[in-house]
Amino acid sequence: MPRTILDVVGPKEISEMFSVTRVTVDTWRREGTLPDPEARLSRGPLWRRTTILRWADATGRAVIKVRPDA
């Protein structure tokens, strides 16, 4: 059976997607602006990229880079 790899992002990738600092992403998390993460690992929270893109669309935030590694 083939495995599915989820396209996930953490705070670093979110900061790159929106061209903001990690402090801004941490503030969004603390204020409840960001949706709840889908998972938490020892390195921090993770979201599906699609969740963040839908959140950006719903809140009128401009995505600078859809794929920060691109």
VEXDREN-293031 format. One line per field, with one value per atom (N, C-alpha, C, O, CB): z, y, x negated; atom name; chain. Coordinates in pm, whole numbers. Glycine has a CB too. Example, Ala and Ser with C-alpha at 12.3 -4.5 7.8 and 13.67 -1.06 7.14 Angstrom:
BEGIN
pz <- (780;780;780;846;905;708;714;787;804;572)
py <- (-569;-450;-330;-332;-447;-225;-106;3;114;-60)
px <- (-1319;-1230;-1320;-1424;-1131;-1285;-1367;-1290;-1341;-1408)
markol <- (N;CA;C;O;CB;N;CA;C;O;CB)
fifi <- (A;A;A;A;A;A;A;A;A;A)
END
This chain:
BEGIN
pz <- (0;0;0;82;123;-90;-94;27;77;-222;71;184;132;26;273;209;176;265;387;192;205;281;283;178;219;403;415;388;426;555;324;298;419;427;163;513;639;650;588;758;732;757;907;980;680;950;1088;1091;988;1153;1208;1221;1125;1071;1362;1105;1016;874;810;1015;825;688;676;574;645;781;779;773;699;902;851;847;707;661;951;640;504;405;311;461;424;334;334;231;374;452;464;475;491;585;466;477;606;606;356;717;849;937;897;912;1055;1145;1219;1225;1245;1276;1361;1482;1531;1406;1530;1643;1606;1688;1685;1483;1438;1437;1482;1297;1387;1384;1527;1555;1310;1617;1757;1818;1897;1839;1782;1830;1776;1851;1787;1647;1589;1665;1693;1440;1699;1773;1912;1954;1785;1983;2120;2125;2218;2181;2027;2024;1971;1977;1938;1919;1864;1722;1673;1951;1657;1520;1423;1332;1481;1442;1358;1399;1516;1367;1304;1344;1436;1437;1218;1511;1595;1507;1399;1681;1553;1473;1463;1552;1535;1352;1333;1410;1443;1187;1439;1513;1588;1554;1417;1689;1764;1775;1813;1906;1743;1758;1860;1906;1620;1894;1991;1941;2021;2020;1810;1752;1740;1708;1615;1766;1761;1685;1647;1699;1665;1601;1449;1388;1633;1390;1245;1196;1263;1204;1077;1010;869;811;1008;815;672;597;636;631;489;409;362;360;287;325;279;389;360;229;514;625;634;653;758;621;630;509;524;639;391;272;283;244;145;334;354;458;442;397;567;671;612;641;788;530;467;381;384;382;304;217;300;268;126;406;490;567;598;589;596;676;592;645;784;460;372;379;342;402;426;432;299;240;547;254;127;146;228;62;71;73;-26;-144;38;24;-60;-138;-258;25;-69;-130;-85;35;-92;-181;-145;-92;4;-266;-155;-111;-78;-168;-222;52;91;37;14;240;17;-33;-182;-238;1;-250;-395;-431;-549;-458)
py <- (-117;0;125;134;-1;220;341;430;439;420;494;587;727;765;584;802;941;1029;1011;976;1122;1217;1349;1406;1235;1395;1521;1638;1638;1533;1738;1862;1952;2022;1932;1950;2023;2136;2135;1929;2235;2349;2377;2348;2475;2432;2476;2627;2693;2409;2682;2828;2890;2998;2863;2822;2877;2893;2996;2787;2787;2793;2895;2962;2656;2907;3007;3147;3233;2993;3170;3304;3334;3448;3312;3234;3254;3273;3353;3135;3201;3213;3355;3405;3114;3420;3552;3664;3781;3556;3629;3727;3808;3931;3820;3734;3795;3724;3622;3786;3779;3717;3600;3587;3821;3517;3407;3463;3401;3316;3580;3644;3674;3655;3776;3720;3747;3620;3620;3810;3511;3383;3338;3290;3274;3353;3317;3403;3354;3333;3530;3620;3574;3569;3767;3541;3490;3366;3352;3457;3277;3155;3191;3142;3061;3276;3313;3384;3362;3402;3468;3544;3460;3504;3668;3340;3257;3296;3255;3264;3375;3416;3300;3282;3531;3221;3103;2992;2984;3053;2907;2791;2700;2706;2712;2616;2520;2427;2389;2438;2391;2300;2162;2118;2289;2094;1959;1857;1749;1923;1891;1800;1881;1996;1697;1819;1880;1776;1661;1930;1817;1732;1799;1910;1711;1731;1789;1921;2007;1691;1938;2063;2172;2286;2036;2138;2240;2197;2081;2364;2294;2263;2250;2304;2371;2175;2158;2179;2144;2018;2237;2256;2200;2197;2406;2157;2125;2256;2357;2047;2254;2377;2428;2549;2350;2338;2380;2451;2543;2258;2410;2478;2623;2715;2405;2643;2780;2863;2981;2776;2802;2876;2916;3027;2793;2827;2861;2972;3064;2736;2964;3066;3202;3304;3028;3202;3326;3386;3507;3301;3302;3350;3407;3513;3235;3336;3379;3507;3583;3269;3532;3651;3764;3869;3613;3743;3847;3869;3976;3974;3768;3779;3737;3637;3694;3813;3783;3683;3703;3911;3575;3475;3520;3540;3331;3536;3579;3461;3471;3646;3350;3226;3111;3086;3201;3040;2924;2814;2745;2873;2797;2697;2772;2811;2586;2791;2867;2808;2882;2874;2677;2615;2633;2590;2467;2695;2712;2843;2874;2706)
px <- (-85;0;-90;-181;97;-66;-149;-123;-11;-122;-228;-216;-191;-239;-344;-116;-89;-176;-178;62;-246;-325;-249;-218;-469;-218;-145;-236;-354;-82;-182;-255;-232;-131;-208;-326;-309;-409;-515;-323;-372;-458;-462;-367;-409;-573;-590;-602;-587;-714;-629;-642;-746;-723;-679;-857;-960;-906;-925;-1084;-839;-786;-674;-661;-737;-592;-486;-545;-496;-395;-650;-712;-765;-757;-827;-819;-869;-754;-765;-956;-645;-530;-474;-430;-421;-476;-414;-517;-481;-324;-645;-752;-740;-746;-752;-722;-716;-819;-875;-572;-844;-940;-876;-754;-994;-962;-912;-838;-744;-1028;-882;-815;-669;-579;-889;-646;-509;-426;-312;-510;-483;-412;-382;-272;-495;-478;-455;-344;-264;-586;-340;-234;-99;-2;-263;-92;33;81;200;14;-13;23;75;180;-99;1;36;172;249;-72;200;326;443;558;310;413;519;557;662;639;473;499;482;564;405;378;356;452;491;209;489;570;488;365;618;557;487;403;447;587;283;200;263;335;59;234;284;202;251;285;78;-10;-114;-142;-78;-169;-279;-389;-365;-234;-509;-627;-719;-692;-700;-825;-919;-976;-1013;-1033;-982;-1035;-929;-962;-1094;-804;-700;-577;-563;-754;-484;-357;-371;-462;-256;-277;-272;-129;-32;-323;-120;8;-3;-111;48;110;112;99;157;245;21;5;141;164;-88;231;364;442;519;443;424;491;445;526;463;314;258;301;331;104;305;348;495;532;325;581;723;737;818;804;657;660;619;681;567;515;469;579;603;342;645;753;868;922;803;904;1017;988;1080;1052;861;826;767;730;728;758;708;558;509;776;486;339;278;319;282;181;116;3;-87;62;10;-97;-204;-176;-42;-326;-437;-494;-520;-547;-512;-563;-475;-460;-712;-417;-335;-426;-392;-252;-540;-639;-766;-841;-664;-792;-911;-1041;-1136;-919;-1045;-1168;-1185;-1287;-1170;-1089;-1097;-1163;-1178;-959)
markol <- (N;CA;C;O;CB;N;CA;C;O;CB;N;CA;C;O;CB;N;CA;C;O;CB;N;CA;C;O;CB;N;CA;C;O;CB;N;CA;C;O;CB;N;CA;C;O;CB;N;CA;C;O;CB;N;CA;C;O;CB;N;CA;C;O;CB;N;CA;C;O;CB;N;CA;C;O;CB;N;CA;C;O;CB;N;CA;C;O;CB;N;CA;C;O;CB;N;CA;C;O;CB;N;CA;C;O;CB;N;CA;C;O;CB;N;CA;C;O;CB;N;CA;C;O;CB;N;CA;C;O;CB;N;CA;C;O;CB;N;CA;C;O;CB;N;CA;C;O;CB;N;CA;C;O;CB;N;CA;C;O;CB;N;CA;C;O;CB;N;CA;C;O;CB;N;CA;C;O;CB;N;CA;C;O;CB;N;CA;C;O;CB;N;CA;C;O;CB;N;CA;C;O;CB;N;CA;C;O;CB;N;CA;C;O;CB;N;CA;C;O;CB;N;CA;C;O;CB;N;CA;C;O;CB;N;CA;C;O;CB;N;CA;C;O;CB;N;CA;C;O;CB;N;CA;C;O;CB;N;CA;C;O;CB;N;CA;C;O;CB;N;CA;C;O;CB;N;CA;C;O;CB;N;CA;C;O;CB;N;CA;C;O;CB;N;CA;C;O;CB;N;CA;C;O;CB;N;CA;C;O;CB;N;CA;C;O;CB;N;CA;C;O;CB;N;CA;C;O;CB;N;CA;C;O;CB;N;CA;C;O;CB;N;CA;C;O;CB;N;CA;C;O;CB;N;CA;C;O;CB;N;CA;C;O;CB;N;CA;C;O;CB;N;CA;C;O;CB;N;CA;C;O;CB;N;CA;C;O;CB;N;CA;C;O;CB;N;CA;C;O;CB;N;CA;C;O;CB;N;CA;C;O;CB;N;CA;C;O;CB)
fifi <- (A;A;A;A;A;A;A;A;A;A;A;A;A;A;A;A;A;A;A;A;A;A;A;A;A;A;A;A;A;A;A;A;A;A;A;A;A;A;A;A;A;A;A;A;A;A;A;A;A;A;A;A;A;A;A;A;A;A;A;A;A;A;A;A;A;A;A;A;A;A;A;A;A;A;A;A;A;A;A;A;A;A;A;A;A;A;A;A;A;A;A;A;A;A;A;A;A;A;A;A;A;A;A;A;A;A;A;A;A;A;A;A;A;A;A;A;A;A;A;A;A;A;A;A;A;A;A;A;A;A;A;A;A;A;A;A;A;A;A;A;A;A;A;A;A;A;A;A;A;A;A;A;A;A;A;A;A;A;A;A;A;A;A;A;A;A;A;A;A;A;A;A;A;A;A;A;A;A;A;A;A;A;A;A;A;A;A;A;A;A;A;A;A;A;A;A;A;A;A;A;A;A;A;A;A;A;A;A;A;A;A;A;A;A;A;A;A;A;A;A;A;A;A;A;A;A;A;A;A;A;A;A;A;A;A;A;A;A;A;A;A;A;A;A;A;A;A;A;A;A;A;A;A;A;A;A;A;A;A;A;A;A;A;A;A;A;A;A;A;A;A;A;A;A;A;A;A;A;A;A;A;A;A;A;A;A;A;A;A;A;A;A;A;A;A;A;A;A;A;A;A;A;A;A;A;A;A;A;A;A;A;A;A;A;A;A;A;A;A;A;A;A;A;A;A;A;A;A;A;A;A;A;A;A;A;A;A;A;A;A;A;A;A;A;A;A;A;A;A;A)
END
